């Protein structure tokens, strides 16, 4: 890349780093692609050669906008060439380039790079001739002008912040935020209060806050000792909004002075919540270089009943040295925390050595082998169900085997639900947990494709023991989240207890959506005997979801007397024990009492008389 003159350094630094980084990545990728192409065909060699020439500095140069599209076939090489072309241009050349880029006819594929070129050219021109750039900005249509604005305001604010800010305030509100960003990014020495005021005026205080915070962190990390001294003297140190800054400075100090600083740092934070969070962050960081020390500090954490600190350490340690991490975890007293940590380490260990799983098992205690296989099944399922099934067969513990089966099915659903369902139903190893597996499968498939799940459910006979078909699993899975879909499936539900259960499930979804009248009408499609069970089952749901006035109105709409009594009794029970003495008015209570049994009415009146 051509070396830029000193006059353009002010705008070029960030962009040059960006392009050089991507140029390096692309060059490596092209080299790899070229090697593969050699084995494929001579045509591929030619393509790779072209890409190599495009990415090699000096082999291809652009002297015009048209050259950028004629000589360079990919966005990266084109932008790199554009950067050279624009960076070397004088004022007259920049104006000429601007005219060409705005007047040129673009193909659909080329259109995306037009705005980038406008921004690059105008940003460079603003450094060379600010007045000319202002003139260009004001003469362009909005769709072009918006791409000029950031570079213009950035250059202007670098010369005269106040004048640039005054100009920005007069712009259309729709582009205030772009102008603000250009000004703020070019004004590192302007006070925070002034920048915040401008942010408020131009409608993007959040951006100013982010920039100010980033600049503060840069200052802090340059001298973390001084930064920490400033922080502990700041009464706001214990506010949650400052935690990110506290965390970064604390970890920087640990990096400079070691884990011996942990206690002193933590003693400066009086907020229990922030102290806990900071300890977790520090220990996770220390675990990268000294996991044993971090682990011992974690053990000393009081009231950490869930092992949060140990987990933070192990999450890091397991990725660097799982064998040592597991050996240390195994020294803990048996507990739920130890079990969970062992599983974490083994999962990480298997992930690190997935292709050499047999070798990994040699270093894992025998009692953890099934846990390791479970972790491997979860990873293999994403790429090969067959490989996952092969490992699944080696799992001995039934509970672990069930977890593995659930993990396999959860992935298999997406690629081939028919095969997955057949395996769930027929695989002999699933006998002890088949019902749970079937329910889990249909529930998850219902969330993805309710129609497919329903078809598979109908393909199986009604369970003789329970007397209901599997379609009820599908209905229950979507009754609250996709109530309309569940309603549309009701006419396909098999008769008998399955139909009744499905109607009850959908009605609950309707009631929770405050569509109680529809739920009441739904029940009328059932037989008289099923209606009694249906309305009795939904009476309590209505009371919990509807308002008192609606309940008084709805109770008489239930066609079954027993259900009316149940609904009224539930409503009166809530009234008796409610903190709101006016939950139901005296007249509403009288209305509800008309529907209850005489025994209940007498008991209620005796209670009221106390």
N, C-alpha and C positions, 0 to 999 in steps of 0.2 A: 504494500500500500504506500502511496506517495506520502512523503513527510509533509505535514501541513505547516504553513508559516505561523509565526507567533501571533499574528493578528486574529487567527481563528481558533486559538487554543481555548478561549473562554467558552465557546459553544461545542467544542468537539470532544472533550475528554470522555464524557459519559458514553457518547455514541461510539467512539472508537473502541472503547472497552467492550461494548456490546457486540459490535461487528466482529472484532477480533476473536471473541469467545466463540461466537457461532461459526466463524470461519474455521476455527480449529476443529470444532466438533464435526462440521460438515466434511472437512478434509479427511478426517479419520474414517467417517462413514463412506466417503467416496472411494477411499483406498480399499476398504473391505469389500465394497460392491464390485470394484474393478477386479479383485482377485477371484471372486465368485464368477464373474462374467467370463474370465479366461477359460473356465472349464465348460462354459455353456455354448458360446458361439462367437464368431468373428464380428457379427453386428454389435453384440454387446460390448466387445472390446472397443469398437469405434465410439459408442456412446460414452463409455467410461473415459476414453481419451479426451473427448470433448469436455466432459465435466472436469477432468483434471486440468485441462488448459484454462477453463473458465476460472478455476479456483487458484491458479498459480499467478502471483503478482507479476504484472508486466507483459504477460503473453497476449492478453486481450485488453484493450483500452477503449473507452468510450469518449467520443468528442462531441456528442450531441445526445439529445433525448432519444431520438430514433435509434442510435447505436445501442442504447441500453436494452432495447427490445429486440434488435436485430442480432446482436452478438452474444447475448446472455439468455440462457434458456430457463434458469431457475431464479427464484426470488432472492435467495441469499447472494449469489454472485452478482446479480443485477444491482442490488442495494449497495454492495461493496464497491462496485464500479461507480455507482452514482455518488457515493461518498467521496471517492477520489476526484471525480469530475467537478463536483460542487466545491469541494475544499480547495481546489487549485484555481478556481475561477475568480476573475476580478469583477468589479461592479458591473461593467458592461456585459460581460459574459453571463453573470447571474441573472440580469434582467432579460437577456435573450433566452436563457434556459427557462425562466419563469413563463415567458410568452409561449414558448414551445410546449411546455408541459400542460398549460391551461387550454391551448388551442388544438392540441393533437387529438385525433380520433382514436379511441381505444377499443380493443376487443373486450368481450365480457371477462376474459381471463386477466387482461391487463388492467382493468378498471380499478382493482383493489390497490394497486401500487401507486395510483395517481396521487392520492392524498398524502402518502409518505413523501413523495418527491416534492410536492408543494411545500410541505412542512420543512424539509431539509433545505430547500433553496431559500425560502423566506427567512428561516432562522439564520442562515449565513449572511443574507443580504442585510438583515437588521443590524448585524454587527458592523458591516461595512458602511451602510448608509441608512440610518434610522428613518430620516424624513421620507426617503423614497419608499421604504417599506410601509410606512404609514399611508402614503398616497396609494400604493397598490392595494392595501387592505381596504381602504375606503372606496375603492373603485370596483371591487370584485363583488360578484353575487354572493349571497350568504353561504351557499354550499362550498365555495372556494375560500371565502374570507375566514371561515371558522378554522381552517387548517393553517392559516397564517398567524392567527392570534397568539398562540402560546409563545412562539419564537419572538414575535414582535414585543410582547409585554416583558419577556425575559430580558431581552437586550435593553429595552427602555428603562426598566426598573434598575438594571445594573448601572445606568448612567444617572438617572434622576428618579428616585422612588416616588416622591410626592407628585410629580407631574404625571408619571405613569399611572398612579393610583387614581388621580383626578380624571384622567382619560377613561380608565376602566369603568368608573362609576357612571359615565354617560352612555356606555354601551347598552345594547339590548339585554334584558335580564336573562334571556336564554343562553347567553354566552359568558355571563359573569364568572362562572366557575372556572372556565378555561383561562380567562384573563387573570383571575386570582392566582391560579397555580403557577402561571408564568412569572408573576410578580414575586410571590412568596419563595419560589425556588431560587430566584436570583438575589434574594435579600437576607443572607445569613447574619448580617450584622444589625439588622433592624430589630428593635425591641419586641418582645413577645406581646406586650399590650397593644402596640401599634398594629401588628399583624392580626391579632385577634379582632380588633376593631374593624379592620378592613374585611376580614372574613365574615363578620356579622353583616356588614354593609352589602357584600357581594353574595351572601347566601350560602357560604360553605365553611362554617366555623370548624366543622369536623376535620376538614383537610388541613387547616392551619394547626389544629391541635396535634395531628399526626406528625406534621413536619417539625413542630416545636419539640415534641417528645423525642423524635428521632435525633434531632440536633443535641438535645440534652443528654441522651444516651451516649452519643459519640464523645461528648465532653467527659461524661462520667467514666467511660471505659478507658479513656486516655490516662486518667489518674484515679483509679478506684478507691485508693486510700482517702484522698480528699473528698471524693464523692460520698463515701460512707460517712465521713465526719459531718458533711453537710446534711446528709439524710437523717442522722440520729438527732440532730439539733432542730429538725423540722417537725413541728407538732402534727403534721399531716402524714408522718411516716407510717402510721398504723391504719391509714385509710386504704380500703381495697383497691381504689383507683390507682394507687401508687405502687401496687405490689409488683407489677412487671419490672419497673425500674429498680426496686429494691432487690428483686430476684437476680437480675443481671449483674448488678454491682456486687452483690454477695458472692455470686459464683465466680466473678472475676477476681475477687480477693482470695477465694479458696484456690484458684488457679495460680496465684502469685505466691501465697504464703502456706498453702497446704491445709490439711484437715484440722490442724490444731486450732484454727480460727473459728471452727464451727460454733463452739459454746459461746464465745464472745459475741459473735454475730447474732445468734439467736436471742441472747439476753437483751439485745437492744430492741426487740420487737415485743411489745406488751400485749398486743392483740392475740388471743389464743388461736383464732382461726388463721390469721396470717402467719403466726409463728409455726403452726403445724404445716401449712402449705410451703413455707420457706424451707423448713427442715426436709420435707419430701424432695424439693427441687435440688437442694444442696447434696443430699445423700445420693440421689440419682446421678448427679454430676461427678461426685467423688468416686462412685462405683466404677467409672470408666478407667481410672488409674490405680485406685486402691480399694478394690471391692471388699476385702476382708475388714478394713477399718470402717468402711461405710456400713457393713453388715453389723458390726459390733455397736456402732452408734445407733443403728435402727433398733437393736435389741433393748437399748437403754431408754427408748421412748416410752413415757408413761401413758397409760390409758389408751394404748393403741391395740384395742382388743381385736380388731379386724386385720391386723398385720399390714397396715397401709405402708409404713416405712420399709418393712422388709420386702414388700412387693415392689416398691420403687427401686430398691437395690437389685433385687433378683431380676427384674425386667431388663436391667442393663447388663448385669453379670452373666446372665444366661446366654447373651448374644456374643460374648467375648470368650468365655471359658465355661461352657455348660457342665463339664465334668467336675470342676472344682466347686462350682455353684451348687450342684446337686449334693456333693459330699458335705458341704457346709449345712445345707438345709436338712439333711438327714440326721444331723446332730441335735436338732430341736426336739423338744418333747412332742409326742404324738398329739395332734390336734387338727382341727379343720383348717387352720392357717397353714400348718405344715403340709397337709395333703394338697392344698391349692398351690402352694409354692413348688412342690414336687412336680405337679402337672405342668406348671408354667415352664420349668426348666426342661423337662422332657420334651415338651412341645417345641421349644426353641432348639433343642439338641437335634431332634428329628428333622426340623426344617433346615438346619445347617448341613446335615449329612443325609439328606433325603435319598440321594442316589446310591449311598453306601449304607443302607439301613441295617443290614446284617452286621456290619462292623460296629455300628453305633450300639447295637444291643449288647455287645460284649462289655461295654463300659457302663451299662445301666443295670441297677439291681434287678434281680429276677422278678421281684414283686411289682416292679414298675413297667414290665414288658408290655402288659396289656394297655397301660396308659400311653406308652410310646406308640403302640400299634393304632390306638384310637386317634392320636394326633396325626399319624401318617395317613390314615384313611381320609381324614378331613382334607389334607393337602392333595392326595392323589385323586380324589373325586373330581376336582376341578379340571383335571386333564384326561383322566382315564378311569371310567367306572370299573372296567375289567380289572385293572391293577388294584383298585381300592377293594373290590370284592375278594381278590386273592388274599390280601392282608386281613380282611374281615374274618375269613375262615380260621385264622390262627388265633383269634382272640378267645380266651378261655372263660373269663368272668362274664356272667350273663348280663349284669347291669352295664358293664363297659361295652359289651356286644350290642346292646340295645342303643346306646348312645351312638355307636358307630353306624348302625343301621339307619338311624334317624339322619345322621350327617350325609350318608350316601344318598338317601332318598331325596333329601332337600336339594341336592344338586341334580340328581337324575330327573327330577320332575321337569326341569327346563328343557333338557335335551330329548327325552323320550318317555313321556308319562305312561304310555301303555306298557312298555317293558318294565318300568319301575313298579307299576301296580301289580303286574304279573309276578314279579319277584317278591313283593311284599306278601302276596297271597300264598305263594307256593313254596318259598324257600323254607326248608325244614328247620334251619337254625332260628327262624323267627317265631317258632311255636309258642314260646313262653311270653312273648310280648307282642303277638301279632295284632291284637285289638288296638293297643296303643299306637302301633305303627300305622295301621290302616287309618285311624282317626287323624293322626298327624299328617299323613300323606294327603288325605282328602281336604283337610282344613287348609293346608298350604297351597294345594292346587286350586282350591276355590278362590283364594285371594289373587291368583294369577289368571285363571280361566275357569269360571264357575260352570259354564256349559260343559266343558270337557269333564270336570269333576263329577257333574251330575250324571253324565252318560256312563262313566265308569261305575258310579254308585248303583245305578239301575241295572248294571250287568250282573250284579251279585244278588243272590236270593235274600229274602228277609230272614233275619236272625231268629231262629225258632225260640231260643231262650228268652230274648228280650222282646220279640214280637215287632221290631221296627226295622226298616230298611236303612241302608247307608246314606240314602239321600238326605236324611235328617241332619247328618254331619255337615253336608254342604249348606243346607238352609241355615243352620245355626251359625256357620262361619260368616255368612254375609247378611244376616237378618238386620244387623245394626249398621253396617257400613254401606251396604248396597241394598237397601230395603226394596226399592222398585224391582231390582233384578230378582230378589227372593220372591216377591209377589208373583212375578211372571212365571216362576218355576212351580208354583203350587199346583197347577193343573196337571203336572206330570208326576206328582207324588202318588205313590201307591196307597190304596185305601186301607182303612183300619187305624191302628194305633200310630202308624207312621204319619198318616195324613193329619191326625189330631195334633201330634207333637209338632209337626211343621207349621200348622196354623197358629199354635200357641207361640212358637218362636218368632214368626213374622209379626204377629200382633204386638209382641213386646217391642220389637223394633219400631213399629208404628207409634206406640204409646210414648216411647222415648223421644220420638220426633214430634210429639204433641199432635198426633193425628189419631186421637182416640176414637173419634166417630167412625173412622175407617176400620179400626180394629173391631169395633162392635158390630159393624155391618159384615165383616169377614166371617165372624162366628156363625152368622145366620145360614151360611152355606153347609153347615154341618148337620148331622142328624140330631134329633132331640136329646138323645142320651149323651152324645159327644158335646152338645152345646152346654149341658150342665157342667161338665168337666172343664170345658174351655173358659166359660165366663168366671167360674170359681178361680181358675188359675191366673186370670189377668186382673182380678179385682184389686189385689194389693198393689200391683204395678201402677194402676191408675191413681191410687191414693198418693203414692210416692212422687209421681211426676206432675200431676195437675194441681192447679191452684184451688184453694178451698171453695171459692164460688163456683168454679167449674165442676168440682166434685159433687156439690149439692145438686147441680143441674144434671150431671151425667148418671148419678146413681139410679134414677128412675128409668134410664134408657136400657139398663141391663134386662134382658128378657127372662132371666132366671131368678126366681125369688131368693133362693139360697145365696146366689152371687151378690144380689142387692144387699142382703143382710151382712154378708161378709165385708163388702166394700164400706158400708155405713159403720160397722163396728170398728174397722181399721181406722176410719176417719175420726171417729169419736175417741179412740184410744190415743191418737196423736194429739187430739184436742186436750185430753186430760193431762198429758205429760209435757205439753208444749210450754216453753218460756213465754210465749206470746199469749196473753190472756184473751186476746180478741181474735184468735185464730178463726173461730166460727162465732157468728152472732147468736143471740138467743133463739131467733127465728130459724136460723140454719140448723142449730142443734135439734130443734123440734122436728124439722123436716127429716133429718137423718134418723131420728128415733123412730119415725114411722116405718122404717125398713128393717129394723133389728128385731130379734126375738123378744118376747115379753120378759123373759128372765134377764136378758142383757139390759133391757130398758130399766128394769127395777134396780139392778146393780149400779147402773150409771147414775140414776137419780139419787140413790143413797150416797154415792160418792160425792155428787154435787152438793148435797145437803150438809156435808161435813164442814 
